[in-house]
């Protein structure tokens, strides 16, 4: 027993004492790592029951980077202990590797956090009206990842003792040269950024431009161009810089659709014109698909060339194209029945020719 105790004491306090300290550091690292993973797992289970999606993303992203960070700290600390007993040049790499490792792990954690947040947002918020569309969300997340990676690389270079001021200065001069050489490309790039920030349209919207012959459904929004599918299924490739100089209409964001029709009846039906317009207006006010809160007008308009014209101006509750035409058809059929019920007829273009015959004129017959 005494020999065992003396050997153990020699292990901790003898010439090989550093081995025991390295062992204790590794053991402590394993213990702390296990405890941290256990606590993190409990926190993730608790966060899963909340409506906040950001805590879930941060905890899920921290799982592997946290474990790697603990091992990095533990191994670097153990290597420092071993460095005091060895003159090997390999231990000179401990500090640089630790600094680069810390920067890399933090960068990895932030990239994973963005990825997890994107996935959680799509899963829980993509169905709401105020949610970002998939294209905008993907672009914003990719920009965030690229920014984090570039920043991490610059910080890593700075931690290694390299001066990044010269690199940034060279990048500024190079950026000016590239800007002149790729002016159109950069214009399209900034045009796409304006689309993502201002959001005049998104994928799936029906858009058109009165300035250009552009009309169709947005199929894809890229960095350089936007693909629009026309109603005859032809693709149109529009450079994004063009959207900053033209007017864009977005019928997909209409709140209502308008019915504006002019209907003519015969001059012989002048006496029932007032009754017809009143009944048509009452019909529209009672129609379940007509929004009576908006402008609703039915009035005698003009004496036409061959008809008495009245106009119908109203809005439907639906903004869907197919549903709108069904409602419009129903309204026009009901107007036709009201005209018919009042003994009137819808006029069509006619011409009346008056022939004047002189009373003393006799036809010449051979």
Beta strands, then each sheet from edge to edge (+ up, - down):
strand 1: 206-209
strand 2: 214-221
strand 3: 225-229
strand 4: 235-239
strand 5: 249-250
strand 6: 257-265
strand 7: 297-303
strand 8: 308-316
sheet 1: 4+ 3- 2+ 1- 5+
sheet 2: 6+ 8- 7+
end
